[in-house]
Amino acid sequence: ATPIGVLVADTAYKFSRRMLTVPYLSMTYAFARQYSVTKTAIFLEMTISIAKIATACAAIAILFWFPEKGFAYVFLLAGALSLLYGFLPKAALGKG
């Protein structure tokens, strides 16, 4: 990996992370305004923690069972997990 390649990859990662985080937090706070803010914040943090642990366990299992192509499969897992945004209820997206 060249320094320019690392810079481009890091920039793309940070940009895509912000592009997903901002709308998600916006709809979470809009939901919290309608219901209990404390309960929503606790639920959000618990959900994020559980999802991180489950994703890390899945990635470790993939890398253990598929040592040669494991990184490609982990990338596919990340892509599949990002598609889960499509299953959010319309009310959570501010459309309902």
N, C-alpha and C positions, 0 to 999 in steps of 0.2 A: 504494500500500500504506500502510495506516495503522499507527501504532505498535502498536496492539493486535493487528492482523493479523500483523505481524512477530513479536511475542511469542508468539502462538499457534502460528504455523508453526515457529518455532525450538523451542518446547517440544515440539511433536509430533515433530519430527525427532529431537531428543535422546532422547526417550522411546522411540521406535521403534528407534533405533539400539541403545540399551541392551537392549531386549527381544530383539533378534536376536543381539547380541554375547555376552551372558552364556551362553545355552545352547550356542552354538557353541564358545566357549572351554572350557566345562565338559566337553563331549564330547571336545574335542581333548586336554585334560589327562588325561582318563580313558584315552584311547587311548595317550597317552605313557607312562602308568604301566605298561601292559602290554608296551610295546616300548621302544625307545631314546628317551629324553627329548630328547637333542641332535638326533638325526635328525628327530624329529617337529617340534621347534621350527624347525629350518632349513627343513624342507619347508613348514611353515605360513607362515613369512615369505616364502619364495620364491613360494608360491602366491598369497598376498595381493598381492604386488608385481606379478606377471604379470597377475592379474585386474584390478588397478587400471589398468595400462597399456592392456590390451585394451579395457576399458570406456571409458576416456577417448578412445581412438582411435575407437571406435564412436560415441561421443557427438559427437565433432568431425565425423566423416563425416556423421552424420545432420543436424547443424546446417548443414553446408556444402551438402548436397544438398536439404534442405528448410528454407529459411530462415524461411518463415512459420509452419509448424506443427512446427518442429524440436523445440521444448521439449515438446510433447505426445508426440512420438515417443520422445524421450529418457526421458520419464516411463514410457511403455509398456515401453521396454527395461529400465528399472530394475525394474518390476513383474515382467517375465518372468525376469530374473535372480534375483529373490527366490524365485521358484517352484523354483529349482534345489535348494533345501534339501530338497525332497521326494525327490530322487534320492540322497541320502546313504544309505549302507548302514545297515541296522538296527544293526549292531555299533557304528558310529560314534555312533549316537543313544543307546547304552546299553540297547538292547532285545534284543540278541542274544548 
